[in-house]
Amino acid sequence: MQIISGTKDFQLEGPTALAIGKFDGVHLGHQKLLRELIRRKEEGMTTAIFTFHPAPDRFFGIGDGKVLTTEEEKRDLFDRLGIDILIEYPFDRETADTPPEDFVRGILRDRMHAAYVAAGPDLSYGRKGKGDFALLRAIAAEDGFEAECIEKLRIDGKAVSSTRVRDLLRRGDMEDAARCLGRPYSIAGPIRHGREIGRRIGIPTINQIPDPDKLLPPLGVYFSQVTVEGRKLYGMTNIGMRPTVSGSGKITAETHLFNFSGDLYGEQAVTDLLHFRRPEQHFADLEALREAMEADIRAGKELYRL
């Protein structure tokens, strides 16, 4: 996948099938829309996604700034879905002040050579977000390209959206979040050296530091599955500040891998959070911590029949 980032000066070869949006989470609703692009790819069009960087809500300081998918995760997901080109268009005061008509004609039509544009019903673009799908469809009809509104995907009668996934994560409902995402919610990153407290009590862990922009579910213990060195290993992951052994205030993800021994330091790992086991706790001493972790391990192995 070609990535065009940090510049407003670009020109694509047409014809292009494209989608516009933030695509935070790249959930099943987003994937439904992106499948329409892939259909056009089979007809000979180049597939492209147009996003802003930074996202407008972050630029204007709206919300907490946390994301379901980091920039790197989003790029990887788009690539695996078969997208040809990703535009990460600089969002600044000039971009924010672009009239909606100029955005459609100047960027989508003239620079991206759009032949087909897929968008959701809540599409918003241009100065003060005044551009909507009705305007896009009107300009498309005038200028000779196709604009299609893709209705939201529904699960259990409710629309799948980034907001819905966020709400599920904040409640620790990892199963329903995975249903909306089409995959488990995960933390990715290198395995780092820790304080080796787990090794001292006979329960070694691998340690990851979540991206500071990543939205995390409630602090606590999760049953998980880790992909590392091409292998998938079940385990239990503590997301938290390690109140029993550390007062650093830094959030880490520490995973004990079931039925595994070995050195994985420096390896890249993806930790899928499958099920919320319990909130993070402060224990009186390391022995109490060890006993709780052993109970968690027994429950995890029983759940996954290991």
NORCORUR-V633111 format. One record per backbone hydrogen bond with DSSP energy under -0.5 kcal/mol. CO is the residue of the C=O (numbers start at 1). NH is the residue of the N-H. E is the energy in kcal/mol with one decimal. If there is no record, write none. Layout:
CO;NH;E / CO;NH;E
//
This chain:
2;4;-0.5 / 2;86;-2.8 / 3;5;-0.6 / 4;88;-3.1 / 8;10;-1.0 / 15;46;-2.3 / 16;18;-0.6 / 16;115;-3.2 / 16;116;-1.9 / 17;48;-2.4 / 18;118;-2.6 / 19;50;-2.9 / 23;26;-0.8 / 27;31;-2.6 / 28;32;-2.0 / 29;33;-1.5 / 30;34;-2.6 / 31;35;-1.8 / 32;36;-0.7 / 33;36;-1.0 / 33;37;-0.8 / 34;38;-2.0 / 35;39;-1.9 / 36;40;-1.3 / 37;41;-1.8 / 38;42;-1.5 / 40;43;-0.9 / 40;45;-2.2 / 41;44;-1.7 / 46;17;-3.0 / 47;84;-0.6 / 47;85;-1.8 / 48;19;-1.5 / 49;51;-0.6 / 49;87;-3.2 / 50;21;-2.0 / 51;89;-2.9 / 53;91;-1.7 / 55;58;-0.7 / 55;59;-2.3 / 56;60;-2.3 / 57;62;-3.4 / 58;61;-0.9 / 67;215;-3.0 / 70;74;-2.8 / 71;75;-2.3 / 72;76;-2.0 / 73;77;-2.4 / 74;78;-2.5 / 75;79;-2.3 / 76;80;-2.3 / 77;81;-1.7 / 78;82;-0.6 / 78;83;-2.1 / 79;82;-1.2 / 84;2;-3.0 / 85;49;-2.1 / 86;4;-3.0 / 86;88;-0.6 / 87;51;-2.8 / 87;89;-0.7 / 88;6;-1.4 / 89;53;-3.0 / 90;92;-0.7 / 92;96;-2.9 / 93;97;-1.4 / 95;98;-1.7 / 96;128;-0.6 / 98;127;-2.6 / 99;102;-0.5 / 99;103;-1.9 / 100;104;-2.1 / 101;105;-2.6 / 102;106;-2.5 / 102;107;-0.6 / 103;107;-1.5 / 103;108;-1.7 / 104;109;-2.3 / 105;110;-2.0 / 107;111;-0.7 / 107;112;-2.0 / 108;114;-2.1 / 109;113;-0.7 / 111;12;-3.1 / 113;16;-2.0 / 115;146;-2.5 / 116;18;-2.9 / 117;148;-2.7 / 118;20;-0.8 / 119;150;-3.0 / 120;123;-1.4 / 125;131;-2.7 / 126;129;-2.7 / 127;130;-1.8 / 131;125;-1.2 / 132;136;-2.0 / 133;137;-2.9 / 134;138;-2.0 / 135;139;-2.5 / 136;140;-2.5 / 137;141;-2.2 / 138;142;-1.8 / 139;143;-2.8 / 140;144;-1.3 / 140;145;-1.7 / 146;117;-2.5 / 148;119;-2.1 / 148;150;-0.6 / 149;151;-0.7 / 150;121;-0.5 / 153;160;-3.0 / 155;158;-1.7 / 158;155;-2.6 / 159;161;-0.5 / 161;165;-2.1 / 162;166;-2.5 / 163;167;-2.3 / 164;168;-2.2 / 165;169;-2.5 / 166;170;-2.5 / 167;171;-1.0 / 168;173;-2.5 / 169;172;-1.5 / 169;218;-0.7 / 172;174;-1.7 / 173;177;-1.8 / 174;178;-2.1 / 175;179;-1.7 / 176;180;-1.8 / 177;181;-2.2 / 178;182;-2.4 / 178;183;-0.8 / 180;28;-2.8 / 185;273;-3.2 / 187;271;-3.2 / 189;269;-2.2 / 190;192;-0.5 / 191;266;-2.7 / 192;207;-0.7 / 196;200;-1.5 / 197;201;-1.4 / 198;203;-3.4 / 199;202;-1.3 / 206;255;-2.8 / 207;192;-3.2 / 208;210;-0.6 / 208;253;-3.0 / 211;214;-1.8 / 213;67;-2.9 / 219;280;-1.3 / 220;239;-3.0 / 221;277;-3.0 / 221;278;-1.3 / 222;237;-3.4 / 223;274;-2.2 / 223;275;-1.6 / 224;235;-2.2 / 225;272;-3.0 / 226;228;-0.6 / 226;233;-2.7 / 227;270;-1.9 / 228;231;-2.3 / 231;228;-2.3 / 231;233;-0.5 / 233;226;-3.3 / 234;258;-2.4 / 235;224;-2.8 / 236;256;-2.6 / 237;222;-2.9 / 237;239;-0.6 / 238;240;-0.7 / 238;254;-2.4 / 239;220;-1.9 / 240;252;-2.5 / 242;245;-0.8 / 242;246;-2.6 / 252;240;-2.2 / 252;254;-0.5 / 253;208;-2.4 / 253;255;-0.5 / 254;238;-3.2 / 255;206;-2.8 / 255;257;-0.6 / 256;236;-2.0 / 257;260;-0.9 / 262;264;-0.6 / 264;267;-2.1 / 267;191;-2.3 / 268;229;-0.6 / 269;189;-2.1 / 270;227;-2.7 / 270;272;-0.7 / 271;187;-2.0 / 272;225;-1.8 / 272;274;-0.8 / 273;185;-0.6 / 275;223;-2.5 / 275;277;-0.6 / 278;221;-2.9 / 281;283;-0.6 / 285;289;-1.8 / 286;290;-2.7 / 287;291;-2.2 / 288;292;-2.0 / 289;293;-2.5 / 290;294;-2.4 / 291;295;-1.8 / 292;296;-2.2 / 293;297;-2.6 / 294;298;-2.3 / 295;299;-2.1 / 296;300;-2.6 / 297;301;-2.7 / 298;302;-2.0 / 299;303;-2.4 / 300;304;-2.3 / 301;306;-2.7 / 302;305;-0.7
//
